[in-house]
Amino acid sequence: MKGLSLFLVLFAANFCVSSAFQAPLLKSDLSTRSHVFKTMKMSNDWNVEKFNPVFGNDDKISFESGKSLVAIGAAVAPLVAFSQEAAAKGGQYGIIEGRTVSLLHPILMGLIFVASFYSGYTGLQWRSIRTIGDEISELKTQLPTLADGSKASGDLDSKISAIQNQLTTEEDAAVIATLKSDVSALTAAKAIDPSIQELTQKRKDLLAGDFRNKHYQMSAAILGWGVTTSIGGCFNTFARTSKLFPGPHLYAGAAITVMWAISASLVPAMQKGEDWARSTHIALNTTIVALFAWQINTGWGIVQKVIEFTKFP
């Protein structure tokens, strides 16, 4: 954003300068460019008809406006001149070739690399919420069934105590047998119930962390900034050198960009519960982080070259 702001400032500066001054013509050009000039006509209100290289010959400015534009142009002229010094090659792209814009790529990519770990963490936490739910469901199927057809769950100790009290007054042998069976089932459930309660509480805590939205938001930011920064780095290299440099850093960066796109394209299938899409999504992003870490060394070498061959801004 800083590079873009500086670019806009320089664009405005050049506009002011072009509006305030006439570009001088060489002697050799006077004969072929004589049609550019018109006879200057001055009236009582100090209106001056002049050639404007931006809008053509129909632009009319007042004498006071002209003086203001001259002042603005004089103020920003040093910025325009200084921006040309920052160019590493010819100044064709101005400040875009300078050190400030050139260092945006490695700085942003470093932040994206760190953000990738956070995105992975939030993604795994969200995955845990789903897998914990599956574990709880599986454990509940292992709970014994009571005589009335319900599962042995809830406050097991209270239920056991109530049945035992009922046994002390019950005389029917069949009912007594049923009650004793329920006591055995509830006692067996006590070995499973703590795990269910623990997982249930863990799932509640994870849900309170809002990891689903955090993962989506961070991943969307990585996708948008990552693709933009990746392509921007290639453009900046071309602006400075008029070519790209095929090699490990470029190939790894291109692969990461492609995998970002593929990973994002799997989201609809993941939302439908497709395990293959989830597994592929995780595998792709694990590979992305590995490639990121692997190319830090090559990227650092490029940063040193940028610092060596460019100037601020």
Residue pairs with C-beta under 8 A, 6 or more apart in sequence:
2 100
2 104
3 95
3 96
3 100
3 101
3 104
6 83
6 95
6 100
6 101
6 313
7 94
7 95
7 96
9 76
9 79
10 79
10 80
10 83
10 94
10 95
12 76
13 73
13 76
13 77
13 79
13 80
14 80
15 54
16 69
16 72
16 73
16 76
17 73
17 76
17 77
17 80
18 52
18 53
18 54
19 52
19 54
19 61
19 69
19 73
20 66
20 69
20 70
20 72
20 73
21 70
21 73
22 50
22 51
23 53
25 33
25 36
36 51
37 51
38 49
38 51
38 57
40 48
40 49
40 50
41 48
41 49
42 48
45 62
46 62
46 63
46 64
47 60
47 61
47 62
47 63
48 60
48 61
48 62
48 63
48 66
49 57
49 60
50 59
50 60
50 61
51 57
52 59
61 69
82 313
83 94
83 95
83 98
83 313
84 91
84 94
85 311
86 94
86 95
86 97
86 98
86 99
86 100
86 310
86 311
86 312
86 313
87 93
87 94
87 95
87 97
87 98
88 97
88 98
88 102
88 240
88 241
88 309
88 310
88 311
89 97
89 239
89 240
89 241
89 242
91 97
92 239
93 239
95 101
95 313
96 235
96 236
96 239
97 236
97 239
97 240
97 310
98 310
98 311
98 312
98 313
99 306
99 307
99 310
99 311
99 312
99 313
100 312
100 313
101 236
102 236
102 240
102 306
102 310
103 303
103 306
103 307
104 229
104 232
104 236
105 229
105 232
105 233
105 236
106 299
106 302
106 303
106 306
108 225
108 229
109 226
109 229
109 230
109 233
109 292
109 299
112 222
112 225
112 226
112 229
113 289
113 292
113 293
113 296
115 218
115 221
115 222
116 222
116 285
116 288
116 289
116 292
117 289
118 218
119 215
119 218
119 219
119 222
119 285
120 285
120 286
120 289
122 211
122 214
122 215
122 218
123 211
123 215
123 219
123 282
123 285
125 206
125 209
125 211
125 215
126 206
126 211
126 212
126 215
127 278
128 206
129 203
129 206
129 207
129 211
129 212
132 199
132 202
132 203
132 206
133 203
135 199
136 196
136 199
136 200
136 203
139 192
139 195
139 196
139 199
140 151
140 153
140 196
142 192
143 151
143 152
143 153
143 189
143 192
143 193
144 151
144 152
144 184
144 185
144 186
144 188
144 189
145 151
145 152
145 185
146 152
146 182
146 185
146 186
147 178
147 179
147 181
147 182
152 159
152 182
152 185
152 186
152 188
152 189
153 189
153 193
153 196
156 186
156 187
156 189
156 190
156 193
157 190
159 182
159 186
160 183
160 186
160 187
163 179
163 182
163 183
163 186
164 183
166 179
167 176
167 179
167 180
167 183
170 176
170 179
219 264
222 260
223 260
223 261
223 264
226 256
226 257
226 260
227 257
227 260
227 261
230 253
230 254
230 256
230 257
231 257
233 253
234 244
234 250
237 243
237 244
237 245
238 244
240 306
240 309
240 310
244 250
247 298
248 295
248 298
249 295
249 298
249 299
249 302
252 291
252 294
252 295
252 298
253 295
255 291
256 288
256 291
256 292
259 284
259 285
259 287
259 288
260 288
262 284
263 281
263 284
263 285
263 288
266 277
266 278
266 280
266 281
266 284
267 281
269 276
269 277
270 277
270 278
270 281
